[in-house]
């Protein structure tokens, strides 16, 4: 435990962890402002419309409702936008794109590791790179996006493999049990009931 947190919360580890999660979520909410703006600018939006889109993002229900909580939505969204920003940046800079594409892929994988439904945004993240204004030639775009997609898949597999290893998963039945326990008691056969809450 950190001495500052220990003094504030009388050594209660649950309160200390909760305070750290609240702080991380708040910082992620603040980071969404420049990230949203710069993604819009990389897409060649003028400053006025870029600020309007950023305001719409920051004032959305997800950000507004969860910026003061310890939930994983905003940190995952911040990592997702940071990955998109690096991906768009790698498509702008031409010759020195390699590390940006790999870092973009890692950030996109980490956003999915923080909140798995962000995996559904990955096709859009890669398509935004394909259709960006003033793109490099198609062959270069394909190479950059393939590197980013491979980095996303590789980093994602490493994160989930580390989680499986940490939980002692050593067989397919144990893996199935581990995955099905992530439903927190919600029956998979009742998928329509899960629709409103994800």
Secondary structure as GFF3:
##gff-version 3
##sequence-region A 1 198
A	DSSP	alpha_helix	3	8	.	.	.	ID=ss1
A	DSSP	alpha_helix	13	42	.	.	.	ID=ss2
A	DSSP	alpha_helix	47	58	.	.	.	ID=ss3
A	DSSP	alpha_helix	61	66	.	.	.	ID=ss4
A	DSSP	alpha_helix	73	93	.	.	.	ID=ss5
A	DSSP	three_ten_helix	94	96	.	.	.	ID=ss6
A	DSSP	alpha_helix	98	114	.	.	.	ID=ss7
A	DSSP	three_ten_helix	116	121	.	.	.	ID=ss8
A	DSSP	alpha_helix	122	130	.	.	.	ID=ss9
A	DSSP	alpha_helix	138	166	.	.	.	ID=ss10
A	DSSP	alpha_helix	172	181	.	.	.	ID=ss11
A	DSSP	three_ten_helix	188	190	.	.	.	ID=ss12
A	DSSP	alpha_helix	191	194	.	.	.	ID=ss13
###
